[in-house]
Amino acid sequence: MPVKIKTAFCLLHIFVSSTCIGQVKVLEQAHAHNDYEHPRPLFDALSYSFTSVEADVHLIRNELYVAHATPIPNKAKTLAQLYLDPLDSLIKLNDGWVYKHSESPFYLMIDIKTNGEETYKKLIEVLNPYHDILTKDKPPLIIIISGNRPVETIVRDKRHWVALDGRPYELGKGYDNKIMPIVSIDFKSLSSWKGKGDISTEDLNKITSLAQQVHQERKRLRLWAIPDEPLAWETLLNAGVDLINTDRLEELSNFINNKNGH
C-alpha cells in the first residue's frame, strides 16, 4: 500500500473509532467556509456531521496547494493530502460513502484562486486516481468548482469528474443540475443586513425569489459572506437557502440539530 494511502487509512481508523462518524445524522444544510483554516481541516467538519467543505486552491510549481493567500510550497499542504486522500480512504472504510449510514453525497468545493484553465488541467491530472468515486450513478463525493471557473471547458469535458458552482445570471441557460448543482452569490449583493433585528421585507423577498428560481432548476442555493449568526441562519433557512456558509462549525451543528429536533 502506498505510504500516503496507508497514512490516511491509519488516521481515519483512529478518527472513526474516536468520533463514531459512522453513526451520525448528517447535516445537509451545513457548509464549512474556508475549511482548511480550522485546526483539523476536513476532520473538524466531519466531526460535526457537515456534508460540504470549501478549500481555496492555488496552482504553484505544478502542484495544487490549499491556502487562503498565495502559499509557500514547502510549508503548505496539497489538495490530495488535505482532502482527496482522506475522503477516498473514508469512502473505502464506510462501504462506499463518506458517512457509513448515510447515502448523502459529500461536497468538496474547490475555489480556484489561480488561472482557471491551467488549474483545471492540473486538477484533472490530480483527480485521476480517484475518478472511480466521482463517476458513479450516485457518487459519494461531488467536487464543485468555484472561484476562477473555466465554465465552458468543464461543460465540454466528457469525463464529468467535477461540477460547477453556478451564479444567478446562469439560471435559465440550460445548465443541467448535475453539471451545476449549486448556485452561489455574495449575500451583500442582496442585502446590507448585519444579522441583528429583522431583515427588511424587500431584502427578504430578494432572497426568497432567488431561492425559488434556483429550486425550479432543482439546484441548491448558497450565499457567501452572510452574517454568521443564529438569527441569520434561521432567516436564510426559512427563506429557502439550502447551504449555510459558516466558520462556526460547532455552533451551526448544534443549531441545525436543535432546529430539526435531533
Residue pairs with C-beta under 8 A, 6 or more apart in sequence:
1 9
4 80
4 81
4 85
5 85
5 88
5 89
7 85
8 85
8 86
8 88
8 89
9 89
9 92
9 93
11 86
12 86
12 89
12 90
12 93
13 93
15 21
15 43
15 46
15 47
16 22
16 90
16 93
16 94
19 46
19 47
21 46
21 47
21 90
21 94
21 99
21 100
22 94
22 99
22 100
22 101
23 100
23 101
24 49
24 99
24 101
24 102
25 49
25 102
25 257
25 260
25 262
26 49
26 50
26 51
26 99
26 102
26 104
27 48
27 49
27 50
27 51
27 252
27 253
27 256
27 257
28 51
28 104
29 237
29 242
29 243
29 244
29 256
30 45
30 48
30 49
30 50
30 51
30 52
30 243
30 244
30 246
30 249
30 252
30 253
30 256
31 50
31 52
31 53
31 54
31 107
31 109
31 222
31 243
31 244
31 245
31 246
32 38
32 44
32 45
32 50
32 52
32 53
32 54
32 246
32 247
32 249
33 54
33 224
33 245
33 246
33 247
34 54
34 56
34 68
34 247
35 41
35 42
35 44
35 45
35 53
35 54
35 55
36 55
36 56
36 66
36 67
36 68
36 77
36 82
37 68
37 247
38 44
38 45
38 249
40 47
41 55
41 66
41 77
41 82
41 83
42 53
42 82
42 83
42 86
42 87
43 86
44 249
45 53
45 249
46 90
46 98
48 249
48 250
48 252
48 253
49 99
49 253
50 249
50 253
51 98
51 104
51 105
51 106
51 107
52 106
52 107
52 108
52 109
52 243
53 83
53 107
53 108
53 109
54 109
54 111
54 146
55 66
55 79
55 82
55 83
55 108
55 109
55 110
55 111
56 66
56 67
56 68
56 111
56 113
56 147
57 64
57 65
57 66
57 79
57 110
57 111
57 112
57 113
57 114
57 119
57 123
57 147
58 64
58 65
58 66
58 67
58 70
58 71
58 113
58 114
58 119
59 114
59 115
59 118
59 119
59 122
60 70
60 71
60 73
60 76
60 114
61 73
62 122
63 73
63 78
63 122
64 78
64 79
64 80
64 119
64 122
64 123
64 126
65 71
65 73
65 76
65 77
65 78
65 79
66 76
66 77
66 78
66 79
66 82
66 83
67 76
70 113
79 110
79 123
79 126
80 126
83 108
84 126
84 127
84 130
87 98
87 106
87 108
87 141
88 129
88 130
88 133
88 141
90 98
91 97
91 98
91 133
91 140
91 141
93 100
94 100
96 140
97 103
97 104
97 140
98 106
98 140
98 141
99 106
103 138
103 140
105 138
105 139
105 140
105 141
105 142
106 140
106 141
106 142
107 142
107 143
107 144
107 182
108 141
108 142
108 143
108 144
109 143
109 144
109 145
109 146
109 165
109 182
110 123
110 143
110 144
110 145
110 146
110 147
110 162
111 146
111 147
112 119
112 120
112 145
112 146
112 147
112 148
112 149
113 147
113 148
114 148
115 148
116 147
116 148
116 149
116 150
116 153
117 150
117 153
119 148
120 145
120 150
120 153
120 154
123 145
123 162
124 157
124 159
124 161
127 134
127 143
127 161
127 162
130 141
131 159
131 161
133 139
133 140
133 141
134 141
134 142
134 143
134 161
134 162
135 159
135 160
135 161
142 163
142 181
143 161
143 162
143 163
144 162
144 163
144 164
144 165
144 181
144 182
145 154
145 162
145 163
145 164
145 165
146 165
146 184
149 164
149 165
151 164
151 170
154 162
154 163
154 164
154 179
155 164
155 175
155 179
160 178
160 179
163 178
163 179
163 180
163 181
163 182
164 175
164 179
164 180
165 180
165 182
165 183
165 184
165 222
166 175
166 180
166 182
166 183
166 184
166 219
167 183
167 184
167 185
168 183
168 185
168 210
168 213
168 214
170 180
170 183
171 183
171 213
171 214
171 217
172 217
175 217
177 217
177 218
177 219
180 219
181 219
181 220
182 219
182 220
182 221
182 222
182 242
182 243
183 214
183 219
183 220
183 221
183 222
184 221
184 222
184 223
184 224
185 210
185 223
185 224
186 223
186 224
186 225
187 223
187 224
187 225
187 226
187 227
188 225
190 203
190 206
190 207
190 210
190 223
191 199
191 200
191 203
191 206
191 207
192 203
193 199
193 200
193 203
193 227
193 232
194 227
195 226
195 227
195 228
195 229
195 231
195 232
196 227
196 229
196 231
199 235
204 235
204 239
207 223
207 236
207 239
207 240
207 241
208 239
208 240
210 221
211 221
211 239
211 240
211 241
211 242
212 240
214 220
214 221
214 240
214 242
215 221
215 240
220 242
220 243
221 240
221 241
221 242
221 243
222 241
222 242
222 243
222 245
223 236
223 241
223 245
224 245
225 245
226 232
226 236
226 244
226 245
228 245
228 246
228 247
228 248
230 251
230 255
233 244
233 246
233 252
233 255
233 256
234 255
234 259
236 244
237 244
237 259
244 252
244 256
246 252
